Amino acid sequence: MISTAEQRPVGPLLRQWRERRRFSQQELSDRSDISTRHVSRVETGKAHPTAEMIIRLADHLEVPLRDRNRLLLAAGYAPRYQDQQLDSAGVSVVMDGLRRLLDAHLPYPALLLDDHWDVIDSNAGVEPLLAGCAPELLEPPINVIRLSVHPDGLAPRIVNFDDWAAHLYHQLVARAERTHDPRLEELAGEVGARVRPSGGASAAGPVLALELAVDHGVLRLFSISSRLTTAADATLEGLHLETFVPADDETRRRFATTATDAGS
């Protein structure tokens, strides 16, 4: 089925992406080396862009791959970028590699997330962190931002909840503004009702750490997010690895002890 966006002419769609990026026609012209006059004619429908021009403009506007396909379809061209299921043979080698990275990060927690922060996979280090969460929040697809801020999820155990929730919220809003994805915009509204979104998160140390209460103590972990920078598939483009690293010696010792106990 062709969506409403795909039924619109390509010119207005390109103008919409330019305005979302807060570029003037002159700025887009300077970045893409396409004359301002031609950019204007394309946006108003007076000139029909080639597929190569659409890709060129989309590159400078940082349009996600799935939306680039929509632009191409709107102009009457075939999509250029694959959009495969994660269990398809075409992406199996990539997925196997990502899952190996999850296991290589043990004993520390690591998750593979999609562009909505839904969990695609995780390693065994994540399971102990989820103790006490409501079963319905752990039904697939698990959304880690919803799980983190929900009163029946991790929220009651996050010692620095205001700072950590603000950090997650600002990440979510930034991605929603960049992609204009309706699901992300809806999630941002849901999360914004549960957190104090004003201002920026403050850190007591060199990085903002998640401080999570567990039996007999508090785990302090900072996160590192990694994305595929060479993805040519729309589904793979949205994936990112979220790995957690101990922020103090006590947390490191706790995970080392857990790993030793599990191996004995």
C-alpha positions as CSV (number, residue, x, y, z in Angstrom):
1,M,0.0,0.0,0.0
2,I,1.3,3.5,-0.9
3,S,1.2,5.9,2.1
4,T,-0.2,9.4,2.0
5,A,3.3,10.7,2.0
6,E,4.2,8.6,-1.0
7,Q,1.2,10.0,-3.0
8,R,2.4,13.6,-2.6
9,P,4.7,15.1,-5.3
10,V,8.4,14.9,-4.6
11,G,8.9,18.7,-4.6
12,P,6.8,19.4,-1.5
13,L,8.3,16.4,0.3
14,L,11.8,17.8,-0.3
15,R,10.8,21.2,0.8
16,Q,9.4,19.7,4.0
17,W,12.7,17.9,4.7
18,R,14.6,21.2,4.0
19,E,12.4,23.1,6.5
20,R,12.8,20.4,9.1
21,R,16.5,20.8,8.9
22,R,16.1,24.6,9.1
23,F,18.0,25.1,5.8
24,S,17.3,28.0,3.5
25,Q,17.2,27.2,-0.2
26,Q,20.5,29.0,-0.5
27,E,22.1,26.9,2.3
28,L,20.9,23.7,0.6
29,S,22.2,25.0,-2.7
30,D,25.6,25.7,-1.2
31,R,25.8,22.3,0.4
32,S,24.6,20.3,-2.6
33,D,26.2,22.4,-5.4
34,I,22.8,22.6,-7.0
35,S,21.6,26.1,-8.0
36,T,19.1,27.9,-5.8
37,R,16.9,28.4,-8.8
38,H,16.8,24.7,-9.6
39,V,16.2,23.8,-5.9
40,S,13.2,26.2,-6.0
41,R,11.9,24.8,-9.3
42,V,12.1,21.3,-8.0
43,E,10.3,22.2,-4.8
44,T,7.5,24.0,-6.7
45,G,7.1,21.2,-9.2
46,K,8.3,23.2,-12.1
47,A,11.3,20.9,-12.6
48,H,11.4,17.1,-12.2
49,P,14.5,15.9,-10.4
50,T,16.5,12.9,-11.5
51,A,16.9,10.0,-9.1
52,E,20.5,11.0,-8.6
53,M,19.5,14.5,-7.7
54,I,17.0,13.3,-5.1
55,I,19.7,11.1,-3.5
56,R,22.1,14.0,-3.5
57,L,19.7,16.4,-1.8
58,A,18.7,13.6,0.6
59,D,22.3,13.1,1.6
60,H,22.7,16.7,2.6
61,L,19.4,16.8,4.3
62,E,20.3,13.6,6.3
63,V,17.1,11.9,5.2
64,P,16.7,8.3,6.6
65,L,17.0,5.5,4.1
66,R,13.3,4.5,4.4
67,D,12.2,8.1,3.7
68,R,14.6,8.3,0.7
69,N,12.7,5.4,-0.8
70,R,9.5,7.4,-0.3
71,L,11.0,10.4,-2.1
72,L,12.1,8.2,-5.0
73,L,8.6,6.6,-5.2
74,A,7.0,10.0,-5.1
75,A,9.1,11.0,-8.1
76,G,8.2,7.9,-10.0
77,Y,11.5,6.0,-9.5
78,A,12.1,2.6,-8.0
79,P,13.4,2.5,-4.4
80,R,17.2,2.3,-4.1
81,Y,17.5,0.9,-0.5
82,Q,16.6,-2.5,0.8
83,D,14.2,-2.8,3.7
84,Q,14.6,-6.4,4.8
85,Q,13.3,-8.2,7.9
86,L,15.9,-8.9,10.5
87,D,15.5,-12.7,10.1
88,S,16.0,-12.6,6.3
89,A,19.0,-14.3,4.8
90,G,20.3,-11.0,3.4
91,V,21.1,-9.5,6.8
92,S,21.9,-12.7,8.7
93,V,25.7,-12.2,8.6
94,V,25.3,-8.7,10.0
95,M,22.9,-9.8,12.7
96,D,25.3,-12.7,13.7
97,G,28.1,-10.2,14.0
98,L,26.1,-7.9,16.2
99,R,25.0,-10.7,18.5
100,R,28.6,-11.8,18.8
101,L,29.4,-8.3,20.0
102,L,26.6,-8.6,22.6
103,D,28.2,-11.8,24.0
104,A,31.7,-10.4,23.9
105,H,30.6,-7.6,26.2
106,L,29.8,-10.0,29.0
107,P,29.7,-9.9,32.0
108,Y,28.4,-6.3,31.5
109,P,25.0,-5.6,30.1
110,A,24.5,-4.9,26.3
111,L,21.4,-4.6,24.2
112,L,20.7,-4.4,20.5
113,L,17.9,-1.8,19.9
114,D,16.0,-0.6,16.9
115,D,15.3,3.0,16.0
116,H,12.3,3.1,18.5
117,W,14.4,1.8,21.4
118,D,12.7,-1.6,21.2
119,V,14.9,-4.5,22.2
120,I,15.9,-6.8,19.3
121,D,18.3,-8.9,21.4
122,S,20.4,-8.6,24.6
123,N,23.1,-10.5,26.5
124,A,22.7,-12.4,29.8
125,G,24.1,-9.4,31.7
126,V,20.8,-7.5,31.3
127,E,18.6,-10.1,33.0
128,P,19.7,-9.3,36.6
129,L,18.9,-5.6,36.1
130,L,15.2,-6.4,35.3
131,A,14.3,-7.9,38.7
132,G,11.0,-6.6,40.0
133,C,9.8,-5.2,36.7
134,A,6.1,-5.8,35.9
135,P,5.7,-8.9,33.6
136,E,3.7,-6.9,31.0
137,L,6.5,-4.4,30.5
138,L,8.8,-7.4,29.7
139,E,6.6,-8.7,27.0
140,P,8.2,-8.3,23.5
141,P,8.7,-5.8,22.1
142,I,10.3,-4.4,25.2
143,N,10.9,-0.6,24.9
144,V,13.8,0.3,27.1
145,I,12.8,4.0,27.5
146,R,9.3,3.1,28.6
147,L,10.7,0.4,30.9
148,S,13.1,2.9,32.4
149,V,10.6,5.6,33.3
150,H,7.5,3.5,34.1
151,P,6.6,3.3,37.8
152,D,6.2,-0.5,37.4
153,G,9.5,-0.8,35.6
154,L,13.0,0.4,36.5
155,A,12.0,3.9,37.7
156,P,11.6,3.1,41.5
157,R,15.2,1.6,41.5
158,I,16.9,4.3,39.6
159,V,18.6,6.4,42.3
160,N,19.2,9.4,40.0
161,F,15.9,9.1,38.2
162,D,15.4,12.7,37.4
163,D,18.8,13.1,35.7
164,W,18.7,9.7,33.9
165,A,15.1,10.1,32.7
166,A,15.9,13.6,31.4
167,H,18.8,12.2,29.5
168,L,16.6,9.5,27.9
169,Y,13.9,12.1,27.2
170,H,16.2,14.5,25.4
171,Q,17.6,11.7,23.3
172,L,14.1,10.6,22.4
173,V,13.0,14.1,21.5
174,A,16.1,14.7,19.4
175,R,15.5,11.6,17.3
176,A,11.8,12.3,17.0
177,E,12.6,15.8,15.6
178,R,15.2,14.4,13.2
179,T,13.1,11.6,11.8
180,H,9.5,12.9,12.4
181,D,8.5,9.3,13.1
182,P,5.0,9.2,14.5
183,R,5.8,6.4,16.9
184,L,8.7,8.3,18.4
185,E,6.6,11.5,18.7
186,E,3.9,9.5,20.5
187,L,6.5,7.9,22.8
188,A,8.0,11.3,23.5
189,G,4.6,12.5,24.7
190,E,4.2,9.5,26.9
191,V,7.6,9.8,28.5
192,G,7.4,13.6,28.8
193,A,4.4,13.1,31.1
194,R,6.4,11.0,33.5
195,V,9.7,13.0,33.7
196,R,10.9,16.5,34.3
197,P,12.1,17.3,30.8
198,S,13.2,20.9,31.5
199,G,17.0,21.6,31.5
200,G,19.8,19.1,30.9
201,A,20.8,16.1,33.0
202,S,23.6,16.8,35.5
203,A,26.5,14.4,36.2
204,A,28.3,14.0,39.4
205,G,31.4,12.6,37.6
206,P,33.0,12.8,34.2
207,V,29.9,11.0,32.6
208,L,26.3,10.7,33.6
209,A,25.9,7.2,35.0
210,L,22.8,5.1,35.6
211,E,22.6,4.5,39.3
212,L,20.5,1.4,39.8
213,A,19.6,0.0,43.3
214,V,20.1,-3.7,43.7
215,D,20.4,-6.1,46.6
216,H,23.0,-4.7,49.1
217,G,24.1,-1.7,47.0
218,V,23.9,0.4,43.9
219,L,25.3,-0.3,40.5
220,R,26.8,2.7,38.6
221,L,27.0,2.2,34.8
222,F,27.6,4.5,31.9
223,S,26.3,3.7,28.4
224,I,27.9,3.8,25.0
225,S,25.7,3.8,21.9
226,S,27.1,2.4,18.6
227,R,25.4,2.5,15.2
228,L,26.1,1.0,11.8
229,T,27.7,3.8,9.8
230,T,27.7,2.0,6.5
231,A,24.1,0.6,6.5
232,A,22.5,0.4,3.1
233,D,19.4,-1.3,4.4
234,A,16.7,0.8,6.0
235,T,16.1,-1.7,8.9
236,L,19.8,-2.0,9.7
237,E,20.2,1.7,9.6
238,G,18.0,2.1,12.7
239,L,19.8,-0.5,14.8
240,H,22.2,0.5,17.6
241,L,24.2,-1.3,20.3
242,E,23.7,0.0,23.8
243,T,26.6,-1.2,26.0
244,F,26.9,-0.5,29.7
245,V,30.3,-0.1,31.4
246,P,31.0,0.0,35.2
247,A,31.4,3.6,36.4
248,D,33.2,2.6,39.6
249,D,35.3,-0.2,41.1
250,E,32.5,-1.6,43.3
251,T,30.2,-2.1,40.2
252,R,33.1,-3.8,38.4
253,R,33.7,-6.1,41.3
254,R,30.0,-7.0,41.5
255,F,29.9,-8.0,37.9
256,A,33.1,-10.0,38.2
257,T,31.7,-11.9,41.2
258,T,28.5,-12.6,39.3
259,A,30.5,-13.9,36.3
260,T,32.6,-16.1,38.5
261,D,29.5,-17.6,40.3
262,A,27.8,-18.3,37.0
263,G,30.9,-20.1,35.7
264,S,31.4,-22.3,38.7
